[in-house]
Amino acid sequence: MPKKKAVPKVVEVKDEETGVESYVPDPPIKRVDDIFSTLYAIDVRPYVFQKGGYDYISWATAVKLLLQNYPLSDWTVTKHKIDIHTDGNTVSVYAPYYVDQRVKGYMVEVQVTIVADDGQITRNETLPVINFRNQVIDQPDQMAVNKTIKRCLVKCLANMGLGLRLYEGDNADYSEVEEKDEEAGENIVTAAKEIFNAKAVDAVNDSDCDYIKGFMTKKFPKSSKNRETFFKSVVSTVLNQYQASSVTSPDELTPVECTQIKQHLMKG
C-alpha cells in the first residue's frame, strides 16, 4: 500500500481583539537526524575573522547560532582531579584541564549536547592549551586555559556541523608548520651571518623595515592613523590577529617578520 502523506498539525488561534479564529500549522519538528545538516547549512562567512592565516568564528557567535536553532542545547567543561602537594600535605582539586607528564602541554575537554524535539546527541572535543602562534604553552595561566576552552567549544560544535566548512582540508598540525617556518627563517639569518658579517645582515633587515615605513608613508602621506590601521591589517594577514593588536610600528617586529611583510607588500 502506498504511504499516506503526512498531514501537518494545526492549532486554533483566536485574535482577542477581533474575535476572528484562524488555524496555523505547528512549527516543524526538529529531529536528531537533521542536526548535522541544519548546522552545516548555516553560512558563517559573515562572522569569520582571520588569525595567523586561518579562518575562525568567535565562541560567542557559535553559541548564538547554536541556540537560535536548538535553544535547549547545553555544554560542559570536563574537570579532572589533580593532587597539589604543599607543605607536606596533599590537596585534591578539580581543574578544567589535565596534563600528562609523558606528553608536553596541557589539554582541555568540552562536551556539547544538542537537544532536538525527538532526542539529543552529545559529542566531546579536546584541544591543547596553545599560544597565539598555535604553539603549546608549557606553563599556561588561567587566561590561556579559558581561551582554549572557548576555542575547544567552537571546534566541538564544528564536529556537529556548525562552521565545519572552515576546517575542511585542515591537516590540524598548525604548530608544526609554523615552527618549521619560523625555524627556517631563523636558519636563513644564521647562515647569512656565517657567510657574511652580522652587520651586513642587520642592514638588510633594517632596509626591510624602512621599506614598510616608506610604503605606508607613500600610501597615506597625511594620516598617521591610517598608516597605523593599514599596518595592523597587514600584520593580521601575514602574521596573526593577536600580534596585530599589540604593535603600531614596523620597529616592533623581528627582522624575519619585517622580511615577511615586505614580501607580502611587494606582491601587491
BELBEL-V633262 format. One record per backbone hydrogen bond with DSSP energy under -0.5 kcal/mol. NH is the residue of the N-H (numbers start at 1). CO is the residue of the C=O. If there is no record, write none. Layout:
nh=NH co=CO
nh=NH co=CO
//
This chain:
nh=8 co=6
nh=11 co=24
nh=13 co=22
nh=15 co=13
nh=15 co=20
nh=16 co=14
nh=19 co=15
nh=22 co=13
nh=24 co=11
nh=26 co=9
nh=31 co=29
nh=34 co=31
nh=35 co=32
nh=38 co=34
nh=39 co=35
nh=40 co=36
nh=41 co=37
nh=42 co=39
nh=44 co=42
nh=47 co=44
nh=48 co=45
nh=49 co=56
nh=51 co=54
nh=53 co=236
nh=54 co=51
nh=56 co=49
nh=62 co=58
nh=63 co=59
nh=64 co=60
nh=65 co=61
nh=66 co=62
nh=67 co=63
nh=68 co=64
nh=69 co=65
nh=69 co=66
nh=70 co=66
nh=73 co=70
nh=74 co=113
nh=76 co=111
nh=78 co=76
nh=78 co=109
nh=80 co=95
nh=82 co=93
nh=84 co=82
nh=84 co=91
nh=85 co=83
nh=86 co=84
nh=86 co=89
nh=89 co=86
nh=91 co=84
nh=91 co=89
nh=93 co=82
nh=95 co=80
nh=95 co=93
nh=98 co=107
nh=100 co=105
nh=101 co=99
nh=103 co=100
nh=107 co=98
nh=108 co=127
nh=110 co=125
nh=111 co=76
nh=112 co=123
nh=113 co=74
nh=114 co=121
nh=115 co=113
nh=116 co=114
nh=116 co=119
nh=117 co=30
nh=118 co=30
nh=119 co=116
nh=121 co=114
nh=123 co=112
nh=125 co=110
nh=127 co=108
nh=129 co=106
nh=130 co=128
nh=131 co=135
nh=134 co=131
nh=137 co=129
nh=138 co=136
nh=140 co=137
nh=145 co=141
nh=146 co=142
nh=147 co=143
nh=148 co=144
nh=149 co=145
nh=150 co=146
nh=151 co=147
nh=152 co=148
nh=153 co=149
nh=154 co=150
nh=155 co=151
nh=156 co=152
nh=157 co=153
nh=158 co=154
nh=159 co=155
nh=160 co=156
nh=160 co=157
nh=161 co=158
nh=162 co=157
nh=163 co=39
nh=163 co=161
nh=164 co=161
nh=166 co=163
nh=167 co=164
nh=168 co=164
nh=170 co=167
nh=171 co=169
nh=173 co=171
nh=174 co=172
nh=177 co=173
nh=178 co=174
nh=179 co=175
nh=180 co=176
nh=181 co=177
nh=182 co=178
nh=183 co=179
nh=184 co=180
nh=185 co=181
nh=186 co=182
nh=187 co=183
nh=188 co=184
nh=189 co=185
nh=190 co=186
nh=191 co=187
nh=192 co=188
nh=193 co=189
nh=194 co=190
nh=195 co=191
nh=196 co=192
nh=200 co=197
nh=201 co=197
nh=202 co=198
nh=203 co=199
nh=204 co=200
nh=205 co=201
nh=206 co=202
nh=207 co=203
nh=208 co=204
nh=209 co=205
nh=210 co=206
nh=211 co=207
nh=212 co=208
nh=213 co=209
nh=214 co=210
nh=215 co=211
nh=216 co=212
nh=217 co=213
nh=218 co=214
nh=219 co=215
nh=220 co=216
nh=224 co=222
nh=227 co=223
nh=228 co=224
nh=229 co=225
nh=230 co=226
nh=231 co=227
nh=232 co=228
nh=233 co=229
nh=234 co=230
nh=235 co=231
nh=236 co=232
nh=237 co=233
nh=238 co=234
nh=239 co=235
nh=240 co=235
nh=244 co=240
nh=245 co=241
nh=246 co=243
nh=247 co=243
nh=247 co=244
nh=252 co=249
nh=253 co=250
nh=258 co=254
nh=259 co=255
nh=260 co=256
nh=261 co=257
nh=262 co=258
nh=263 co=259
nh=264 co=260
nh=265 co=261
nh=266 co=262
nh=267 co=263
nh=268 co=264
nh=268 co=265
//
